[in-house]
Amino acid sequence: MISRADHDLQYNPATDEFVNANPEAQSVMTFRGGANGEEAPIRVIQGPHTQIGFPNHGIGLDNIHNEIFIVDKEYILVFPRTATGDVAPLRVIRGPNTLLFNARGVVVDPVRNVLLVGTDSGLLVFDRTANGDAKPRAIISGPLSGIRSRPPVNEKDLTEEQIQERRRGGQGVAIQNMRLSPKGYLVSVQGRVAVPQDQSTVAGPDGKGNANGLPGGITVWSIDDMMKISGKGDVPALFVLSSPTGKMAGGSMALNPNNKEVILGGLHSLEMYSFPEIF
Amino acid sequence: MLRKGVRLKVLCAAGILALLVLSAAPPFAALRGATPQQQQAAADAKKTVHIVRAPLRTVEDPNPSFSSVAVDVARNEIALEDENLDQIVVYGRLDNTPAQAALTEPKRVIGGSKTKISENCGLYIDPFSGDIYTVNGDTANYLTVWSHEQKGNSVPDRTINTPHRGFAVAVDEQAKELFLTIESPPAVVVYPKLANGNDVPLRILEGDKTQLAEVHGIALDTKNQLMYVVNQGPTSSNTDDGGWARDVKPGSPTVEWTPDSDRWKYLVPGSGKVMPPSITVYSMKASGDTAPVRIIQGSLTQLDWPVHISLDADRQELYVANSVADDILVFRATDNGNAAPIRVLKGPHTGIGKPHGVFVDTKNNELVVANFGNHSSTVYARDANGDTPPLRTIRAAPANTPAPMFGNIGTLSYDTKRDQLLVPN
């Protein structure tokens, strides 16, 4: 039941399960932690009542409140963590006030009671229990964070130069894969901040150069810093870790707290970076 | 992806060590770590701490992994898609790697940044000209065409811009039509054989009635005018105006395909399902939302992540590379419903490992397999059955070299309990 185009898979150490989103079959599957071979999932959320459309990037797990968050491009579905079958969501965050444009990565911070979502509007911070057409409490983007804000526009209203700039990605990059570090830091592989000139040879995380030729790397922000923002704002990243070769593996990421490592995955390769500062 | 069906790989973190390539030391002085004092200073000043640090370990495969195969019977060559290194490698048809040899060098290679080859997964050779057609999957939305003489890091003769997630290609040489499968949203797009650039297709087969579902291989029976399509099973419905055909404007000679970033807008939420894998059969002229004339599907078929398919038109037999089960299934082309294969090539002596490509060479009475899981292509008698050793093996790496089979790794997770990495591809 696993298909191509999986862009989020999360191991849940609290329950010894892993959760996988299947965008082709519009489902979210939970397997036991030691699943092997052609083993069926123990739970599948799928069907017309679920409203799942294209869950290809974001799954957020909240073990304290027993909920699972599924990002679906322009809305977020919240289910009981143990939901299975064709069930309706508990909550749906959707509407023009949400600024959920091309939403991808998601992290639930049950301690600070916030939901962090990577979108084309920037990094959105919602109250954890947000519902309906809720406004985010903060919208983070700008040169300090390196997070891109690129709300949707009608390209007919832009000049050719503006269209090309937009397609190159503009300033900063979008947040896609996100993880929460044990220290309460938000970690992503696609962040970018200004880097000293002598270190500016770093390519994008795909090893082929960022869309705008700017440096990239594993970027870490403090959620506490983000909590201080109300409305639109920018917060500096705490750390940017880049590779001396100028290339890093692609946009997928996992944290290994046992060894204090960040693991990056990309086209045909995995890389393991020591990053004790965030564990 | 483990092209192009995705499979979950579990890497034991300790076991990885055998594959590791330790990175070189950083070439220039830089901030190798952040001391607590530096961290505090940065926090106080609201500045970012920049760390330049080489990876501790890298896991990658420096060897080819074969995702598709075609035989040029006129020139006695075997062409293989090497999806791991983004290249096409061509061997002599009778090449056979000696047991003691590390590998066999190809006659020629097409690969490099100029080639635009990326995540290549589908292959066709023009039996007359020797031109090679190769499909880029996932990371690049085009199909490239190469004359027989081309090699190295060169520019393709032609590039056809296609919908995202192309997988397999077949050509009707009589009608001069090129058939391209699209994994998802599932479709078969038919172009003029000599299409180029943004040329508009002749017709598109797609829609719920087709029962197409994560489409992979395709084979054509030009004598009986039938098309055989391999489906892995997961699928969801397009909105009424949401098929690929929405991009084809009446009267326009060109088409701009909806980018993948926008395709989700045309899916019906909650319509997703996982159907059993199948081979669906249509008229070669089928278009639009047309039901198949037959479906080979069910538990007796043993289909399990089927990838490419090849038709023996003389004997009316279908050969399927059945990836997860590590076997080649052979069906009668006339089979229907829950039909058992008439032969299964499978077992430890076959040398088959995660087969993705299959080609029936009716001229030389042979069956050629591209093994994604063991860096090899294996050749058998056309009617081989059971645990039969190959007649010949082309190895692109030393025997028993592990193959991580990485594709485009879209996500990762670490299992803290088992010290394992979960790697969908």
Boltz contact constraints between the chains, C-beta under 6 A:
constraints:
  - contact:
      token1: [A, 1]
      token2: [B, 274]
      max_distance: 6.0
  - contact:
      token1: [A, 2]
      token2: [B, 6]
      max_distance: 6.0
  - contact:
      token1: [A, 2]
      token2: [B, 8]
      max_distance: 6.0
  - contact:
      token1: [A, 3]
      token2: [B, 6]
      max_distance: 6.0
  - contact:
      token1: [A, 3]
      token2: [B, 234]
      max_distance: 6.0
  - contact:
      token1: [A, 4]
      token2: [B, 1]
      max_distance: 6.0
  - contact:
      token1: [A, 4]
      token2: [B, 4]
      max_distance: 6.0
  - contact:
      token1: [A, 4]
      token2: [B, 6]
      max_distance: 6.0
  - contact:
      token1: [A, 6]
      token2: [B, 6]
      max_distance: 6.0
  - contact:
      token1: [A, 6]
      token2: [B, 410]
      max_distance: 6.0
  - contact:
      token1: [A, 6]
      token2: [B, 411]
      max_distance: 6.0
  - contact:
      token1: [A, 6]
      token2: [B, 424]
      max_distance: 6.0
  - contact:
      token1: [A, 7]
      token2: [B, 410]
      max_distance: 6.0
  - contact:
      token1: [A, 7]
      token2: [B, 411]
      max_distance: 6.0
  - contact:
      token1: [A, 8]
      token2: [B, 411]
      max_distance: 6.0
  - contact:
      token1: [A, 9]
      token2: [B, 411]
      max_distance: 6.0
  - contact:
      token1: [A, 9]
      token2: [B, 413]
      max_distance: 6.0
  - contact:
      token1: [A, 9]
      token2: [B, 422]
      max_distance: 6.0
  - contact:
      token1: [A, 9]
      token2: [B, 424]
      max_distance: 6.0
  - contact:
      token1: [A, 10]
      token2: [B, 413]
      max_distance: 6.0
  - contact:
      token1: [A, 11]
      token2: [B, 413]
      max_distance: 6.0
  - contact:
      token1: [A, 11]
      token2: [B, 415]
      max_distance: 6.0
  - contact:
      token1: [A, 13]
      token2: [B, 416]
      max_distance: 6.0
  - contact:
      token1: [A, 16]
      token2: [B, 417]
      max_distance: 6.0
  - contact:
      token1: [A, 24]
      token2: [B, 184]
      max_distance: 6.0
  - contact:
      token1: [A, 24]
      token2: [B, 214]
      max_distance: 6.0
  - contact:
      token1: [A, 24]
      token2: [B, 234]
      max_distance: 6.0
  - contact:
      token1: [A, 25]
      token2: [B, 234]
      max_distance: 6.0
  - contact:
      token1: [A, 25]
      token2: [B, 272]
      max_distance: 6.0
  - contact:
      token1: [A, 25]
      token2: [B, 274]
      max_distance: 6.0
  - contact:
      token1: [A, 26]
      token2: [B, 236]
      max_distance: 6.0
  - contact:
      token1: [A, 26]
      token2: [B, 272]
      max_distance: 6.0
  - contact:
      token1: [A, 27]
      token2: [B, 272]
      max_distance: 6.0
  - contact:
      token1: [A, 46]
      token2: [B, 272]
      max_distance: 6.0
  - contact:
      token1: [A, 47]
      token2: [B, 270]
      max_distance: 6.0
  - contact:
      token1: [A, 48]
      token2: [B, 270]
      max_distance: 6.0
  - contact:
      token1: [A, 50]
      token2: [B, 270]
      max_distance: 6.0
  - contact:
      token1: [A, 51]
      token2: [B, 269]
      max_distance: 6.0
  - contact:
      token1: [A, 51]
      token2: [B, 270]
      max_distance: 6.0
  - contact:
      token1: [A, 53]
      token2: [B, 267]
      max_distance: 6.0
  - contact:
      token1: [A, 53]
      token2: [B, 269]
      max_distance: 6.0
  - contact:
      token1: [A, 54]
      token2: [B, 264]
      max_distance: 6.0
  - contact:
      token1: [A, 54]
      token2: [B, 267]
      max_distance: 6.0
  - contact:
      token1: [A, 73]
      token2: [B, 264]
      max_distance: 6.0
  - contact:
      token1: [A, 193]
      token2: [B, 48]
      max_distance: 6.0
  - contact:
      token1: [A, 195]
      token2: [B, 50]
      max_distance: 6.0
  - contact:
      token1: [A, 236]
      token2: [B, 46]
      max_distance: 6.0
  - contact:
      token1: [A, 236]
      token2: [B, 48]
      max_distance: 6.0
  - contact:
      token1: [A, 237]
      token2: [B, 48]
      max_distance: 6.0
  - contact:
      token1: [A, 239]
      token2: [B, 49]
      max_distance: 6.0
  - contact:
      token1: [A, 240]
      token2: [B, 48]
      max_distance: 6.0
  - contact:
      token1: [A, 240]
      token2: [B, 50]
      max_distance: 6.0
  - contact:
      token1: [A, 241]
      token2: [B, 51]
      max_distance: 6.0
  - contact:
      token1: [A, 241]
      token2: [B, 53]
      max_distance: 6.0
  - contact:
      token1: [A, 242]
      token2: [B, 52]
      max_distance: 6.0
  - contact:
      token1: [A, 244]
      token2: [B, 26]
      max_distance: 6.0
  - contact:
      token1: [A, 244]
      token2: [B, 27]
      max_distance: 6.0
  - contact:
      token1: [A, 244]
      token2: [B, 52]
      max_distance: 6.0
  - contact:
      token1: [A, 244]
      token2: [B, 54]
      max_distance: 6.0
  - contact:
      token1: [A, 252]
      token2: [B, 409]
      max_distance: 6.0
  - contact:
      token1: [A, 252]
      token2: [B, 410]
      max_distance: 6.0
  - contact:
      token1: [A, 252]
      token2: [B, 411]
      max_distance: 6.0
  - contact:
      token1: [A, 252]
      token2: [B, 412]
      max_distance: 6.0
  - contact:
      token1: [A, 254]
      token2: [B, 412]
      max_distance: 6.0
  - contact:
      token1: [A, 254]
      token2: [B, 413]
      max_distance: 6.0
  - contact:
      token1: [A, 254]
      token2: [B, 414]
      max_distance: 6.0
  - contact:
      token1: [A, 256]
      token2: [B, 414]
      max_distance: 6.0
  - contact:
      token1: [A, 263]
      token2: [B, 412]
      max_distance: 6.0
  - contact:
      token1: [A, 265]
      token2: [B, 409]
      max_distance: 6.0
  - contact:
      token1: [A, 265]
      token2: [B, 412]
      max_distance: 6.0
  - contact:
      token1: [A, 267]
      token2: [B, 408]
      max_distance: 6.0
  - contact:
      token1: [A, 268]
      token2: [B, 60]
      max_distance: 6.0
  - contact:
      token1: [A, 268]
      token2: [B, 84]
      max_distance: 6.0
  - contact:
      token1: [A, 268]
      token2: [B, 406]
      max_distance: 6.0
  - contact:
      token1: [A, 269]
      token2: [B, 60]
      max_distance: 6.0
  - contact:
      token1: [A, 270]
      token2: [B, 59]
      max_distance: 6.0
  - contact:
      token1: [A, 271]
      token2: [B, 55]
      max_distance: 6.0
  - contact:
      token1: [A, 271]
      token2: [B, 58]
      max_distance: 6.0
  - contact:
      token1: [A, 272]
      token2: [B, 55]
      max_distance: 6.0
  - contact:
      token1: [A, 272]
      token2: [B, 56]
      max_distance: 6.0
  - contact:
      token1: [A, 272]
      token2: [B, 57]
      max_distance: 6.0
  - contact:
      token1: [A, 273]
      token2: [B, 55]
      max_distance: 6.0
  - contact:
      token1: [A, 274]
      token2: [B, 56]
      max_distance: 6.0
  - contact:
      token1: [A, 277]
      token2: [B, 34]
      max_distance: 6.0
